[in-house]
Amino acid sequence: MSEEKLTDFLKTGKDWSRIRTSVAGVFVLKLPPYRSSPARLVVELNPVDETGNPKKRRGLVLRSSAELEEFKELFRDEKLPKLLGMVDSVNPKVEAGKRRREEGVLEL
């Protein structure tokens, strides 16, 4: 991964745009400035389809390494798979839609 490429993306990228990385489902997203917070980059985790495009409009956004550790703890909870199984059984089935193709890949 190139910090130079990330710095350039932070300076010149459009707000809410994302770039791919060499890891499928991991993207870098540019957040716009908000109130007293400047524009910044975050990591977005978003499963991809067979063409490499994100399956969801917006994935899980991680703003720091500390947030990643907090989410890891949540994912490790043994009750989470049980809850998701119950949610799967009561929700109606939904067909996956097509997404637009995004350009460029950030090598990690």
C-alpha positions as CSV (number, residue, x, y, z in Angstrom):
1,M,0.0,0.0,0.0
2,S,1.3,3.5,-0.8
3,E,0.8,6.3,1.7
4,E,1.6,8.7,-1.2
5,K,-1.4,7.3,-3.1
6,L,-3.6,7.6,0.0
7,T,-2.4,11.2,0.6
8,D,-3.3,12.1,-3.0
9,F,-6.7,10.5,-2.7
10,L,-7.4,12.5,0.5
11,K,-6.5,15.7,-1.3
12,T,-8.0,15.2,-4.7
13,G,-10.6,12.5,-4.4
14,K,-14.3,13.3,-4.4
15,D,-16.3,13.1,-1.2
16,W,-17.8,9.6,-0.6
17,S,-15.7,8.1,-3.4
18,R,-14.0,4.8,-2.8
19,I,-11.0,3.0,-4.2
20,R,-10.4,-0.7,-4.2
21,T,-7.5,-2.4,-2.6
22,S,-5.8,-5.6,-3.5
23,V,-7.8,-7.3,-0.8
24,A,-11.3,-8.3,-2.1
25,G,-14.0,-6.5,0.0
26,V,-11.6,-3.9,1.5
27,F,-11.9,-0.4,0.2
28,V,-10.7,3.1,1.2
29,L,-13.5,5.6,1.4
30,K,-13.1,9.4,1.5
31,L,-15.4,11.1,4.1
32,P,-16.3,14.8,3.6
33,P,-15.5,17.4,6.2
34,Y,-18.2,17.6,8.9
35,R,-18.6,20.4,11.3
36,S,-15.1,20.9,12.9
37,S,-13.8,17.6,11.5
38,P,-11.7,17.7,8.3
39,A,-12.1,15.4,5.4
40,R,-10.5,12.0,6.1
41,L,-10.0,8.5,4.9
42,V,-11.6,5.4,6.4
43,V,-11.5,1.7,5.6
44,E,-14.7,0.1,4.4
45,L,-15.4,-3.6,4.6
46,N,-18.0,-4.6,2.0
47,P,-18.4,-8.1,0.6
48,V,-17.9,-8.2,-3.2
49,D,-19.8,-10.1,-6.0
50,E,-18.2,-12.3,-8.6
51,T,-17.1,-9.2,-10.6
52,G,-15.4,-7.6,-7.6
53,N,-18.0,-4.9,-7.0
54,P,-19.4,-4.2,-3.5
55,K,-22.6,-6.0,-2.7
56,K,-23.9,-3.3,-0.4
57,R,-24.3,0.4,-1.0
58,R,-22.3,1.0,2.2
59,G,-20.3,-1.5,4.2
60,L,-18.8,-1.5,7.7
61,V,-16.7,1.6,8.1
62,L,-13.7,1.5,10.3
63,R,-12.2,4.9,11.3
64,S,-9.2,3.5,13.3
65,S,-7.3,0.5,14.5
66,A,-9.0,0.7,17.8
67,E,-12.4,0.4,16.2
68,L,-11.2,-2.7,14.4
69,E,-10.3,-4.3,17.7
70,E,-13.8,-3.4,19.1
71,F,-15.5,-5.0,16.2
72,K,-13.3,-8.1,16.4
73,E,-14.5,-8.6,20.0
74,L,-18.2,-8.3,18.8
75,F,-17.6,-10.8,16.0
76,R,-16.1,-13.3,18.5
77,D,-19.2,-13.4,20.6
78,E,-20.7,-16.9,20.3
79,K,-24.3,-15.6,20.4
80,L,-23.9,-13.6,17.2
81,P,-24.2,-16.6,14.8
82,K,-27.3,-17.8,16.7
83,L,-28.9,-14.4,16.4
84,L,-28.1,-14.1,12.7
85,G,-29.6,-17.5,12.1
86,M,-32.8,-16.5,13.7
87,V,-32.9,-13.3,11.7
88,D,-32.2,-15.3,8.5
89,S,-35.1,-17.6,9.3
90,V,-37.7,-14.8,9.8
91,N,-36.6,-12.4,7.0
92,P,-38.0,-12.7,3.5
93,K,-35.4,-13.8,0.9
94,V,-34.0,-10.9,-1.2
95,E,-32.4,-11.1,-4.6
96,A,-29.0,-9.4,-5.1
97,G,-29.0,-6.3,-7.4
98,K,-26.4,-5.2,-9.8
99,R,-23.9,-2.4,-8.8
100,R,-21.9,0.0,-11.0
101,R,-18.2,-0.8,-11.6
102,E,-15.6,1.1,-9.7
103,E,-12.2,2.0,-11.2
104,G,-8.7,1.7,-9.8
105,V,-7.1,-0.7,-7.2
106,L,-4.9,0.2,-4.3
107,E,-2.3,-2.5,-3.8
108,L,-1.9,-3.6,-0.2
